[in-house]
Amino acid sequence: MSEFWQLVEEEFGDGYGRVLVDSHVLGELGYRTGADALADGTHPKHVWRALCIEMDVPKERWLGRDKPIREGGRAD
């Protein structure tokens, strides 16, 4: 969970990131908020991926700003 929150805060900022997780409904998660999905036992990795897709985070930042994904889908 700490890595999840680190990624959320890094990408969206502390305040806005928490608002997104708490209130934004994600189709990838069965039309639940990230907070609801986490409470229901969804792995944080799946919640983060859904947020990235929904919020159009560039794929190269899905692993965080310091671990860019190279072409071919692998992290440096």
C-alpha positions as CSV (number, residue, x, y, z in Angstrom):
1,M,0.0,0.0,0.0
2,S,2.8,2.4,0.7
3,E,4.1,2.1,-2.8
4,F,0.6,2.6,-4.2
5,W,0.2,5.9,-2.2
6,Q,3.7,7.0,-3.2
7,L,2.8,6.5,-6.9
8,V,-0.5,8.3,-6.5
9,E,1.1,11.3,-4.7
10,E,4.0,11.5,-7.2
11,E,1.7,11.6,-10.2
12,F,-1.3,13.6,-8.9
13,G,-0.1,15.3,-5.7
14,D,-1.1,14.4,-2.2
15,G,-4.5,16.2,-2.0
16,Y,-5.8,15.6,-5.5
17,G,-4.5,12.0,-5.5
18,R,-6.5,11.2,-2.4
19,V,-9.6,12.8,-3.8
20,L,-9.2,10.7,-7.0
21,V,-8.8,7.5,-5.0
22,D,-11.7,8.3,-2.7
23,S,-14.3,9.7,-5.2
24,H,-13.4,8.9,-8.9
25,V,-15.4,5.9,-10.2
26,L,-13.3,3.6,-12.3
27,G,-14.8,1.4,-15.0
28,E,-11.8,-0.9,-14.9
29,L,-12.7,-1.7,-11.3
30,G,-16.4,-2.5,-11.9
31,Y,-17.5,1.1,-11.6
32,R,-16.2,1.5,-8.0
33,T,-13.9,4.1,-6.6
34,G,-10.3,3.1,-5.9
35,A,-10.9,3.3,-2.2
36,D,-13.9,1.0,-2.5
37,A,-11.9,-1.5,-4.6
38,L,-9.0,-1.4,-2.1
39,A,-11.4,-2.0,0.8
40,D,-12.9,-4.9,-1.1
41,G,-9.5,-6.5,-1.4
42,T,-8.4,-5.5,-4.9
43,H,-4.6,-5.5,-5.2
44,P,-3.3,-1.9,-5.1
45,K,-1.4,-2.6,-8.4
46,H,-4.7,-3.1,-10.2
47,V,-6.1,0.1,-8.7
48,W,-3.1,2.0,-9.8
49,R,-3.3,0.6,-13.3
50,A,-7.0,1.5,-13.5
51,L,-6.2,5.1,-12.4
52,C,-3.4,5.4,-14.9
53,I,-5.8,4.2,-17.7
54,E,-8.7,6.4,-16.7
55,M,-6.6,9.5,-16.1
56,D,-4.4,9.1,-19.2
57,V,-1.1,8.8,-17.4
58,P,1.5,8.2,-20.0
59,K,2.5,4.5,-20.0
60,E,6.2,5.4,-19.3
61,R,5.1,6.7,-15.9
62,W,3.1,3.7,-14.8
63,L,6.0,2.4,-12.7
64,G,6.7,5.9,-11.3
65,R,8.7,8.8,-12.6
66,D,12.1,7.3,-11.5
67,K,11.4,3.9,-13.2
68,P,10.3,4.7,-16.8
69,I,9.0,1.9,-19.0
70,R,11.1,1.6,-22.1
71,E,9.8,0.6,-25.5
72,G,8.8,-3.1,-25.3
73,G,7.2,-2.6,-21.9
74,R,10.2,-3.1,-19.6
75,A,11.3,-0.8,-16.8
76,D,14.9,0.5,-16.8
